[in-house]
Amino acid sequence: MSDQLMENIKQMIIDSLRIEGMSPADIETDAPLFGEGLGLDSIDALQLVVAMEKDFGAVVPDAATGTKVFRSVRSMAEYISENGK
């Protein structure tokens, strides 16, 4: 799993959620994406599912998988590495 992949994921998060004033460097790789971390919500999760499939070809088949995948940028990168194009 490359640092470049994690940077690409961070940029995808910023772009797909239209987060203004944030750069990839502002997102911690191991910080939680939901709750006290980045503070994302369920609507954000749906947008990330669509963006991840479009940008990386990795499909999240159900909510249980999504809970594991969207823990952090690192968990997203691991999932994309194993399940993406």
C-alpha positions in Angstrom: 0.0 0.0 0.0 1.6 3.2 -1.2 1.8 6.6 0.3 0.6 7.9 -3.1 -2.6 5.8 -2.7 -3.3 7.3 0.7 -2.7 10.8 -0.7 -5.1 10.0 -3.6 -7.7 8.8 -1.1 -7.4 12.0 1.0 -7.8 14.1 -2.1 -10.9 12.0 -3.1 -12.4 12.7 0.3 -11.8 16.4 0.0 -13.1 16.5 -3.6 -16.2 14.2 -3.2 -17.3 15.9 0.0 -16.4 19.4 -1.2 -14.5 20.2 1.9 -13.2 23.7 1.5 -9.9 25.0 3.0 -8.5 21.5 3.6 -5.6 19.8 2.0 -4.6 16.1 2.1 -1.9 17.0 4.7 -4.7 18.1 7.0 -6.2 14.5 7.1 -4.5 12.1 9.4 -4.0 8.7 7.9 -5.0 6.8 11.0 -7.6 9.2 12.5 -11.2 8.1 12.6 -13.2 9.5 9.7 -16.5 9.5 11.6 -17.3 10.8 15.1 -14.4 12.7 16.9 -12.0 12.3 13.9 -12.9 14.0 10.7 -16.5 14.3 11.8 -18.2 12.7 8.8 -21.8 11.4 8.8 -23.9 8.8 7.0 -24.5 11.0 4.0 -20.8 11.5 3.7 -20.4 7.7 3.8 -22.7 7.3 0.8 -20.8 9.9 -1.2 -17.5 8.1 -0.4 -18.9 4.8 -1.5 -19.8 6.2 -4.9 -16.5 8.1 -5.2 -14.4 5.1 -4.2 -16.1 2.9 -6.8 -15.7 5.5 -9.5 -12.1 6.5 -8.7 -10.7 3.2 -7.6 -13.1 0.5 -8.8 -13.6 -0.8 -5.2 -17.2 -1.8 -4.4 -18.4 -1.7 -0.8 -21.2 -4.4 -0.9 -22.9 -3.8 2.5 -23.0 -1.6 5.6 -21.0 -4.1 7.7 -18.1 -3.9 5.2 -18.5 -0.1 5.0 -18.1 0.2 8.7 -14.7 -1.6 8.5 -13.6 0.2 5.3 -14.3 3.7 6.4 -12.6 3.6 9.8 -9.6 5.6 8.5 -7.7 6.5 5.4 -5.4 3.6 6.0 -8.3 1.1 6.2 -9.7 2.6 2.9 -6.3 2.2 1.3 -6.0 -1.5 2.5 -9.5 -2.2 1.1 -8.8 -0.5 -2.2 -5.4 -2.4 -2.5 -7.2 -5.7 -2.1 -10.4 -5.0 -4.0 -9.8 -2.1 -6.4 -8.9 -2.1 -10.1 
